Amino acid sequence: MQVRVDGFNYIGMGNSTNKKDAQTNAARDFVNYLVRVGEINAAEVPAIGVGPPAGDQLDGGAGEDGGFGNLPPSGPLPPHLVVKEEQGKS
């Protein structure tokens, strides 16, 4: 899945076993790009796993936990999170 926004020379990429999570990962990748280039402040980005307010879910979210495509703890980090982790170590 890809996210493109006019005016930005970047394509957010997201992969997953289902479309919803792939879209979420692509959007998250693009948002992290915006943070890296200083377009938005990292404090303005919701934490991973934090869902929209109750009753404000785009797809109804029946029976779901309201998270944004939480990744399994045993899996590898997506590229945008690897970059963020490496930046924190320097």
Chimera marker file (.cmm) of the C-alpha trace (Angstrom):
<marker_set name="trace">
<marker id="1" x="0.000" y="0.000" z="0.000" r="1" g="1" b="0" radius="0.5"/>
<marker id="2" x="1.237" y="3.508" z="-0.766" r="1" g="1" b="0" radius="0.5"/>
<marker id="3" x="0.364" y="7.013" z="0.436" r="1" g="1" b="0" radius="0.5"/>
<marker id="4" x="1.197" y="10.004" z="-1.750" r="1" g="1" b="0" radius="0.5"/>
<marker id="5" x="0.467" y="13.643" z="-0.950" r="1" g="1" b="0" radius="0.5"/>
<marker id="6" x="0.762" y="16.467" z="-3.474" r="1" g="1" b="0" radius="0.5"/>
<marker id="7" x="3.587" y="18.821" z="-2.586" r="1" g="1" b="0" radius="0.5"/>
<marker id="8" x="5.735" y="16.169" z="-0.887" r="1" g="1" b="0" radius="0.5"/>
<marker id="9" x="8.428" y="14.151" z="-2.636" r="1" g="1" b="0" radius="0.5"/>
<marker id="10" x="7.853" y="11.027" z="-0.539" r="1" g="1" b="0" radius="0.5"/>
<marker id="11" x="5.741" y="7.884" z="-0.795" r="1" g="1" b="0" radius="0.5"/>
<marker id="12" x="4.607" y="6.297" z="2.462" r="1" g="1" b="0" radius="0.5"/>
<marker id="13" x="4.841" y="2.500" z="2.253" r="1" g="1" b="0" radius="0.5"/>
<marker id="14" x="2.904" y="-0.061" z="4.250" r="1" g="1" b="0" radius="0.5"/>
<marker id="15" x="2.733" y="-3.840" z="4.138" r="1" g="1" b="0" radius="0.5"/>
<marker id="16" x="0.611" y="-6.259" z="6.118" r="1" g="1" b="0" radius="0.5"/>
<marker id="17" x="-1.429" y="-9.408" z="5.805" r="1" g="1" b="0" radius="0.5"/>
<marker id="18" x="-4.607" y="-7.324" z="5.481" r="1" g="1" b="0" radius="0.5"/>
<marker id="19" x="-5.548" y="-4.143" z="3.661" r="1" g="1" b="0" radius="0.5"/>
<marker id="20" x="-6.560" y="-2.129" z="6.718" r="1" g="1" b="0" radius="0.5"/>
<marker id="21" x="-3.244" y="-2.658" z="8.482" r="1" g="1" b="0" radius="0.5"/>
<marker id="22" x="-1.303" y="-1.996" z="5.267" r="1" g="1" b="0" radius="0.5"/>
<marker id="23" x="-3.112" y="1.338" z="4.893" r="1" g="1" b="0" radius="0.5"/>
<marker id="24" x="-2.425" y="2.199" z="8.519" r="1" g="1" b="0" radius="0.5"/>
<marker id="25" x="1.260" y="1.321" z="8.178" r="1" g="1" b="0" radius="0.5"/>
<marker id="26" x="1.581" y="3.437" z="5.014" r="1" g="1" b="0" radius="0.5"/>
<marker id="27" x="-0.068" y="6.402" z="6.735" r="1" g="1" b="0" radius="0.5"/>
<marker id="28" x="2.162" y="5.940" z="9.788" r="1" g="1" b="0" radius="0.5"/>
<marker id="29" x="5.240" y="5.829" z="7.533" r="1" g="1" b="0" radius="0.5"/>
<marker id="30" x="4.190" y="9.099" z="5.870" r="1" g="1" b="0" radius="0.5"/>
<marker id="31" x="3.518" y="10.790" z="9.222" r="1" g="1" b="0" radius="0.5"/>
<marker id="32" x="6.934" y="9.708" z="10.488" r="1" g="1" b="0" radius="0.5"/>
<marker id="33" x="8.465" y="11.212" z="7.333" r="1" g="1" b="0" radius="0.5"/>
<marker id="34" x="6.711" y="14.500" z="8.136" r="1" g="1" b="0" radius="0.5"/>
<marker id="35" x="8.203" y="14.388" z="11.640" r="1" g="1" b="0" radius="0.5"/>
<marker id="36" x="11.705" y="13.642" z="10.276" r="1" g="1" b="0" radius="0.5"/>
<marker id="37" x="11.622" y="16.624" z="7.900" r="1" g="1" b="0" radius="0.5"/>
<marker id="38" x="10.195" y="18.949" z="10.566" r="1" g="1" b="0" radius="0.5"/>
<marker id="39" x="6.759" y="19.496" z="9.014" r="1" g="1" b="0" radius="0.5"/>
<marker id="40" x="5.046" y="18.372" z="12.220" r="1" g="1" b="0" radius="0.5"/>
<marker id="41" x="6.149" y="17.947" z="15.821" r="1" g="1" b="0" radius="0.5"/>
<marker id="42" x="6.528" y="14.378" z="17.115" r="1" g="1" b="0" radius="0.5"/>
<marker id="43" x="4.433" y="15.346" z="20.146" r="1" g="1" b="0" radius="0.5"/>
<marker id="44" x="1.467" y="15.917" z="17.806" r="1" g="1" b="0" radius="0.5"/>
<marker id="45" x="1.511" y="12.287" z="16.623" r="1" g="1" b="0" radius="0.5"/>
<marker id="46" x="-0.660" y="9.864" z="18.614" r="1" g="1" b="0" radius="0.5"/>
<marker id="47" x="1.186" y="6.950" z="20.194" r="1" g="1" b="0" radius="0.5"/>
<marker id="48" x="1.127" y="3.600" z="18.391" r="1" g="1" b="0" radius="0.5"/>
<marker id="49" x="-1.877" y="1.577" z="19.436" r="1" g="1" b="0" radius="0.5"/>
<marker id="50" x="-3.956" y="4.596" z="20.433" r="1" g="1" b="0" radius="0.5"/>
<marker id="51" x="-7.255" y="4.557" z="18.599" r="1" g="1" b="0" radius="0.5"/>
<marker id="52" x="-9.674" y="7.345" z="17.724" r="1" g="1" b="0" radius="0.5"/>
<marker id="53" x="-12.162" y="8.449" z="20.386" r="1" g="1" b="0" radius="0.5"/>
<marker id="54" x="-15.041" y="6.019" z="20.960" r="1" g="1" b="0" radius="0.5"/>
<marker id="55" x="-17.760" y="6.416" z="18.342" r="1" g="1" b="0" radius="0.5"/>
<marker id="56" x="-15.337" y="8.102" z="15.930" r="1" g="1" b="0" radius="0.5"/>
<marker id="57" x="-14.065" y="4.978" z="14.154" r="1" g="1" b="0" radius="0.5"/>
<marker id="58" x="-14.090" y="5.154" z="10.367" r="1" g="1" b="0" radius="0.5"/>
<marker id="59" x="-15.178" y="1.564" z="9.723" r="1" g="1" b="0" radius="0.5"/>
<marker id="60" x="-17.392" y="1.006" z="12.745" r="1" g="1" b="0" radius="0.5"/>
<marker id="61" x="-14.754" y="-1.116" z="14.447" r="1" g="1" b="0" radius="0.5"/>
<marker id="62" x="-17.304" y="-3.641" z="15.747" r="1" g="1" b="0" radius="0.5"/>
<marker id="63" x="-15.543" y="-6.165" z="17.921" r="1" g="1" b="0" radius="0.5"/>
<marker id="64" x="-12.122" y="-4.549" z="17.485" r="1" g="1" b="0" radius="0.5"/>
<marker id="65" x="-9.881" y="-2.995" z="20.091" r="1" g="1" b="0" radius="0.5"/>
<marker id="66" x="-9.753" y="0.373" z="18.307" r="1" g="1" b="0" radius="0.5"/>
<marker id="67" x="-5.962" y="0.216" z="17.779" r="1" g="1" b="0" radius="0.5"/>
<marker id="68" x="-4.142" y="1.251" z="14.641" r="1" g="1" b="0" radius="0.5"/>
<marker id="69" x="-2.825" y="-2.035" z="13.294" r="1" g="1" b="0" radius="0.5"/>
<marker id="70" x="-0.792" y="-3.052" z="16.322" r="1" g="1" b="0" radius="0.5"/>
<marker id="71" x="2.240" y="-5.063" z="15.340" r="1" g="1" b="0" radius="0.5"/>
<marker id="72" x="3.032" y="-8.344" z="17.065" r="1" g="1" b="0" radius="0.5"/>
<marker id="73" x="5.808" y="-7.874" z="19.631" r="1" g="1" b="0" radius="0.5"/>
<marker id="74" x="7.865" y="-10.746" z="18.196" r="1" g="1" b="0" radius="0.5"/>
<marker id="75" x="7.962" y="-9.382" z="14.622" r="1" g="1" b="0" radius="0.5"/>
<marker id="76" x="10.569" y="-7.106" z="13.043" r="1" g="1" b="0" radius="0.5"/>
<marker id="77" x="10.087" y="-3.347" z="13.253" r="1" g="1" b="0" radius="0.5"/>
<marker id="78" x="8.882" y="-1.541" z="10.105" r="1" g="1" b="0" radius="0.5"/>
<marker id="79" x="11.522" y="0.675" z="8.437" r="1" g="1" b="0" radius="0.5"/>
<marker id="80" x="10.157" y="3.951" z="9.821" r="1" g="1" b="0" radius="0.5"/>
<marker id="81" x="10.361" y="2.623" z="13.386" r="1" g="1" b="0" radius="0.5"/>
<marker id="82" x="13.876" y="1.274" z="12.836" r="1" g="1" b="0" radius="0.5"/>
<marker id="83" x="14.973" y="4.774" z="11.773" r="1" g="1" b="0" radius="0.5"/>
<marker id="84" x="13.300" y="6.295" z="14.844" r="1" g="1" b="0" radius="0.5"/>
<marker id="85" x="14.998" y="3.735" z="17.149" r="1" g="1" b="0" radius="0.5"/>
<marker id="86" x="18.417" y="4.374" z="15.565" r="1" g="1" b="0" radius="0.5"/>
<marker id="87" x="17.986" y="8.136" z="16.000" r="1" g="1" b="0" radius="0.5"/>
<marker id="88" x="17.262" y="7.610" z="19.705" r="1" g="1" b="0" radius="0.5"/>
<marker id="89" x="20.564" y="5.729" z="20.162" r="1" g="1" b="0" radius="0.5"/>
<marker id="90" x="22.779" y="8.486" z="18.768" r="1" g="1" b="0" radius="0.5"/>
<link id1="1" id2="2" r="1" g="1" b="0" radius="0.2"/>
<link id1="2" id2="3" r="1" g="1" b="0" radius="0.2"/>
<link id1="3" id2="4" r="1" g="1" b="0" radius="0.2"/>
<link id1="4" id2="5" r="1" g="1" b="0" radius="0.2"/>
<link id1="5" id2="6" r="1" g="1" b="0" radius="0.2"/>
<link id1="6" id2="7" r="1" g="1" b="0" radius="0.2"/>
<link id1="7" id2="8" r="1" g="1" b="0" radius="0.2"/>
<link id1="8" id2="9" r="1" g="1" b="0" radius="0.2"/>
<link id1="9" id2="10" r="1" g="1" b="0" radius="0.2"/>
<link id1="10" id2="11" r="1" g="1" b="0" radius="0.2"/>
<link id1="11" id2="12" r="1" g="1" b="0" radius="0.2"/>
<link id1="12" id2="13" r="1" g="1" b="0" radius="0.2"/>
<link id1="13" id2="14" r="1" g="1" b="0" radius="0.2"/>
<link id1="14" id2="15" r="1" g="1" b="0" radius="0.2"/>
<link id1="15" id2="16" r="1" g="1" b="0" radius="0.2"/>
<link id1="16" id2="17" r="1" g="1" b="0" radius="0.2"/>
<link id1="17" id2="18" r="1" g="1" b="0" radius="0.2"/>
<link id1="18" id2="19" r="1" g="1" b="0" radius="0.2"/>
<link id1="19" id2="20" r="1" g="1" b="0" radius="0.2"/>
<link id1="20" id2="21" r="1" g="1" b="0" radius="0.2"/>
<link id1="21" id2="22" r="1" g="1" b="0" radius="0.2"/>
<link id1="22" id2="23" r="1" g="1" b="0" radius="0.2"/>
<link id1="23" id2="24" r="1" g="1" b="0" radius="0.2"/>
<link id1="24" id2="25" r="1" g="1" b="0" radius="0.2"/>
<link id1="25" id2="26" r="1" g="1" b="0" radius="0.2"/>
<link id1="26" id2="27" r="1" g="1" b="0" radius="0.2"/>
<link id1="27" id2="28" r="1" g="1" b="0" radius="0.2"/>
<link id1="28" id2="29" r="1" g="1" b="0" radius="0.2"/>
<link id1="29" id2="30" r="1" g="1" b="0" radius="0.2"/>
<link id1="30" id2="31" r="1" g="1" b="0" radius="0.2"/>
<link id1="31" id2="32" r="1" g="1" b="0" radius="0.2"/>
<link id1="32" id2="33" r="1" g="1" b="0" radius="0.2"/>
<link id1="33" id2="34" r="1" g="1" b="0" radius="0.2"/>
<link id1="34" id2="35" r="1" g="1" b="0" radius="0.2"/>
<link id1="35" id2="36" r="1" g="1" b="0" radius="0.2"/>
<link id1="36" id2="37" r="1" g="1" b="0" radius="0.2"/>
<link id1="37" id2="38" r="1" g="1" b="0" radius="0.2"/>
<link id1="38" id2="39" r="1" g="1" b="0" radius="0.2"/>
<link id1="39" id2="40" r="1" g="1" b="0" radius="0.2"/>
<link id1="40" id2="41" r="1" g="1" b="0" radius="0.2"/>
<link id1="41" id2="42" r="1" g="1" b="0" radius="0.2"/>
<link id1="42" id2="43" r="1" g="1" b="0" radius="0.2"/>
<link id1="43" id2="44" r="1" g="1" b="0" radius="0.2"/>
<link id1="44" id2="45" r="1" g="1" b="0" radius="0.2"/>
<link id1="45" id2="46" r="1" g="1" b="0" radius="0.2"/>
<link id1="46" id2="47" r="1" g="1" b="0" radius="0.2"/>
<link id1="47" id2="48" r="1" g="1" b="0" radius="0.2"/>
<link id1="48" id2="49" r="1" g="1" b="0" radius="0.2"/>
<link id1="49" id2="50" r="1" g="1" b="0" radius="0.2"/>
<link id1="50" id2="51" r="1" g="1" b="0" radius="0.2"/>
<link id1="51" id2="52" r="1" g="1" b="0" radius="0.2"/>
<link id1="52" id2="53" r="1" g="1" b="0" radius="0.2"/>
<link id1="53" id2="54" r="1" g="1" b="0" radius="0.2"/>
<link id1="54" id2="55" r="1" g="1" b="0" radius="0.2"/>
<link id1="55" id2="56" r="1" g="1" b="0" radius="0.2"/>
<link id1="56" id2="57" r="1" g="1" b="0" radius="0.2"/>
<link id1="57" id2="58" r="1" g="1" b="0" radius="0.2"/>
<link id1="58" id2="59" r="1" g="1" b="0" radius="0.2"/>
<link id1="59" id2="60" r="1" g="1" b="0" radius="0.2"/>
<link id1="60" id2="61" r="1" g="1" b="0" radius="0.2"/>
<link id1="61" id2="62" r="1" g="1" b="0" radius="0.2"/>
<link id1="62" id2="63" r="1" g="1" b="0" radius="0.2"/>
<link id1="63" id2="64" r="1" g="1" b="0" radius="0.2"/>
<link id1="64" id2="65" r="1" g="1" b="0" radius="0.2"/>
<link id1="65" id2="66" r="1" g="1" b="0" radius="0.2"/>
<link id1="66" id2="67" r="1" g="1" b="0" radius="0.2"/>
<link id1="67" id2="68" r="1" g="1" b="0" radius="0.2"/>
<link id1="68" id2="69" r="1" g="1" b="0" radius="0.2"/>
<link id1="69" id2="70" r="1" g="1" b="0" radius="0.2"/>
<link id1="70" id2="71" r="1" g="1" b="0" radius="0.2"/>
<link id1="71" id2="72" r="1" g="1" b="0" radius="0.2"/>
<link id1="72" id2="73" r="1" g="1" b="0" radius="0.2"/>
<link id1="73" id2="74" r="1" g="1" b="0" radius="0.2"/>
<link id1="74" id2="75" r="1" g="1" b="0" radius="0.2"/>
<link id1="75" id2="76" r="1" g="1" b="0" radius="0.2"/>
<link id1="76" id2="77" r="1" g="1" b="0" radius="0.2"/>
<link id1="77" id2="78" r="1" g="1" b="0" radius="0.2"/>
<link id1="78" id2="79" r="1" g="1" b="0" radius="0.2"/>
<link id1="79" id2="80" r="1" g="1" b="0" radius="0.2"/>
<link id1="80" id2="81" r="1" g="1" b="0" radius="0.2"/>
<link id1="81" id2="82" r="1" g="1" b="0" radius="0.2"/>
<link id1="82" id2="83" r="1" g="1" b="0" radius="0.2"/>
<link id1="83" id2="84" r="1" g="1" b="0" radius="0.2"/>
<link id1="84" id2="85" r="1" g="1" b="0" radius="0.2"/>
<link id1="85" id2="86" r="1" g="1" b="0" radius="0.2"/>
<link id1="86" id2="87" r="1" g="1" b="0" radius="0.2"/>
<link id1="87" id2="88" r="1" g="1" b="0" radius="0.2"/>
<link id1="88" id2="89" r="1" g="1" b="0" radius="0.2"/>
<link id1="89" id2="90" r="1" g="1" b="0" radius="0.2"/>
</marker_set>
